[in-house]
Amino acid sequence: MSSTFTGDETAPFFGFLGAAAALVFSCMGAAYGTAKSGVGVASMGVMRPELVMKSIVPVVMAGVLGIYGLIIAVIISTGINPKAKPYYLFDGYAHLSSGLACGLAGLSAGMAIGIVGDAGVRANAQQPKLFVGMILILIFAEALALYGLIVGIILSSRAGQSRAE
């Protein structure tokens, strides 16, 4: 039983690990951001129920983070088809780094959105002039995940360029 092992048989493992990392870490960030800012909305809603719908913005922004991870996971998983064309370790590592870039950026953005959203909606209940400032901070926190998505797309596009075919 002789088979030539080039190390590329394990490459899809790293690719699928990247897809899983993108989705799992981004969803962890989305869940944390939703939960943390949701607690702030619930707490604020007791004092000022008329501001609940206006204060739901951080929850929505946190939910978008999961979509970023889903996009990268789909891009990666559609790029893994060793039967159609060779899938080398370079490709697996490119997909792994793509998933980690997007997933960890989504996780950190979710943490930032959760903390800012919690404190921001509570502060907005006491001082309505803080709303615009809170939204700006949330936008900058969301941009961190967007940077991870962009880098993830760029890294994922590098897969398949390892060898001239």
Salt bridges, closest charged atoms under 4 A:
ASP8 OD2 - ARG163 NH2 3.96
GLU50 OE2 - ARG48 NE 2.70
ASP118 OD2 - LYS36 NZ 3.56
ASP118 OD1 - ARG122 NE 2.74
